[in-house]
Amino acid sequence: MKRGIALGLCLVGLTGGAARAQDPPPDAPTRMGRVDWQGPYFLLGLGVEGYTGKLAPNVDPGPSYGVFVGYRANDYVGLELGYSGGVNGLSVANSSATFGTPDIVRNGGQAAVTIGFTHTRLQPYVLGGVGIERYSIREGNFFRFFDDTGGYAPVGAGVRFKINPQLTAEVRGSYSFLFSQDFASTLDPGAGDGRYSGLLMIGGSY
């Protein structure tokens, strides 16, 4: 009788151990390549931005930064709200002290839709949206640029990588079409007179 009880306990222990051995580890989906991109997320970014077309000769490239929060309804489609800013020096031909060393500071907010192409650990994506921003001239005066508030439409592409189930890293490049802008009064901006930006971002998803 005792031998039968002991044998039964051994079988129970072996069965439980085998079941536990078959349970996937918490990061199994990430290790297997397929990951879950669904849910809320946030990102902090730092990079560089500059201007194109007729704006480029007088506005130097400078640092860019941003904070983004969003929600992906599934592995592919998401809605994102973000703040972005940048600082760009203004090229002043006349070195007179009257002009000082002016630069232009940009602060903006945007809403965008993101569309991913895979459900794997490395996911390329595109985005498009609309935003509003404020330009402020500081450290001197430059007759060709003024404080102004205007709109922009960002489009871009990037790739995101899931380091672990919660931590992600992204590289994103974008181009913003400017409209209703008067910060450069001597210029009538066209589609080729916009702003480019490249950001390296890190954040979390839940």
C-alpha positions, 0 to 999 in steps of 0.5 A: 500500500505504501509503495503504491502511494509513493509511486502515485506521488512520484507520478504526480510530481513528474507530471507537474514538473513536465507541465511547468517545463512546457510553460513558455517563458514570459518573453517567449513571443519576443524570442520567437520573432512574433510580438504583440505591438498592441496597446499604449506606448510612449517615446522620448526622442532626440535628433536633428532637424533642418529646412529645405528649399528657399529656407535652407540657406538662412536656417542652419540645421540644429537639435530636435527633440520630442515626446510622443504617446500613443495607442495601437488598436492592433499590431499595425494601426495606431494613433499618436499625439506628440510634442516636438521642438527644435533650435536652429541658428539663423545665418546672418550675412551682416556681422554687425552687432546690431543683429546679434546672433539670432536663432529660431526656437520651434515648439509644436504639437501634432496628431498622427496615424501610424501604420506598421507592416509586420508583427515581428520584433523589428517593425517598419512603419509609416506615419502621417498627420497634422500639427500646429507650432510656434516659432520664436526668434531670440538672441538678436533681431533679424529683419527676415524672420519673425515670431509666428504660429502656423501649421504643418503636416508631417509625413515619415517612416521609421523602424521600431525594435522591441528590446524586451516585452516592455522596452522599445527603440525607434529610428524615425525620419520625417518631412513636414509640409509647412502652411500658414507660415509667416515666420519668414516673411520674405518667402512664400513657402511651397511644397519644397520649402519644408522641414526634415527631421531625424530622431532616435527614440526610446520608450515603453509599451504596455 
